[in-house]
Amino acid sequence: MAIGEKILAFRLQKDLSLTELSVRSGISETVLFSAEQNGQLHPSDPLLTKISFGLEVEVEDLLTGAQTNLSTLDEEWTAVAHEAMASGTSPEQFKAFLESRRQQTVLNVIPTLS
């Protein structure tokens, strides 16, 4: 399966329109549509990073087509989750933090795309 097909499959799996993915990733709908149809993206292409953030998957997931299995979460991440819960951090607060980090990363990638 080509990268473009994988992008489309993840987008449909997450019930996202091209417009929604465009907003989430900071990539125009035209470029996203072209990526889905042509799939001629190199694994090091910065667009893959932005698309993966928009789809909330790892770049590796776009390359392999399989979403990272969260059941194999390592002990360090499990400890972090327990610590967050113990500190009174709500899931909504944690998700807001992750979203702010995702937006920061996307904004940091944008200037490199000329």
N, C-alpha and C positions, 0 to 999 in steps of 0.2 A: 504494500500500500504506500503510495507517494505521500510526502509531507502534506501537500494540499488536501488530499483526501482525509488525512488524520485531523487536520485543523477543522475541516468541515464536520467530521464525525464528532469531535469533542464539542464543537459549537452547537450542533443539533442535540447531542446528549444533554447539554446544559440548558437547552431550550432558549438559546440566545439568537436574536436576529443579527444581521450584519451591522445594523445601526448600533445595537447594544455593545457588540464586540468592538466596534470602532470607538465608541466612547470610552470603554474600559481600557483599551490598549493604546489609544492615541494615534491610531493608524486609520487612514481614510478608508471608506467602504470600498472604493475602487481598487485600492491596493490589496485589501483583504480578499475581495472577490477574485482578483487576479491570482493571489497566492493559493486560494482554494482550487481554482480551475487549472492553473498551470503547475503549481507545486514546485517550481524551480528555485527553491531556496536552499542555500548552502547551510550546513549545520552551524557555522559560525556567524551567520547573518544576524545582525542586531534586531531585525524584524521578528525573528523567532522568539527572542527574549520578551519583546513587547507583547507579542501574541500570546505567549505562555502566561504572562501576567494577566492579560485580559480574560483568558480561559481558566485561570487559577489552576494551572497544571505546570509541571516541570518541563523545561525544554526537552529533557530526555524522553518525556512522555510523548512529545510531538514527533520525536525521531523514531521511537519504538512503536508507538500506537497503543501502548498499554499504560494505564494510569498507575502511578506509584501506589503500592498497597500499604495503606496506613496501618494494617494489622501487624506489619513488621517494624513498627515504630521502635526505635532503639531506646535503651534505658535512660539516656540523657534527656531525650525529648519527653519521655514519660515523667521524669522528675520535674522538668520545667512546668509541665501541665499541672502536676500536683501542687507545685509551689504557687502557681498562679491561682489555683482554686483555694488554697489555704490562706492566701493573702486577701481574699475577698474579691478578686478580680472576676467580674462577670464574663460570660462568653461574649456578650455584646461588646464589652470594653476591649477584650482581647482581639475580637474581629476588627474593631475600629482601629486598633493599633496596627494590625497587619495590613489593613487597607491603606493607612497613611504611609507605611513603609513601601507598599507596592506602588503607590502614586509617586513617592520620592524616587524610587528606582526608575519608573517609567520616564519621569521628567529628566532624570540624569542621562537616560539613553537618547532622548529626543535630540539634544544638540549634536550628537555624533552622526545623525542621519542627515546628510546634506543632499 
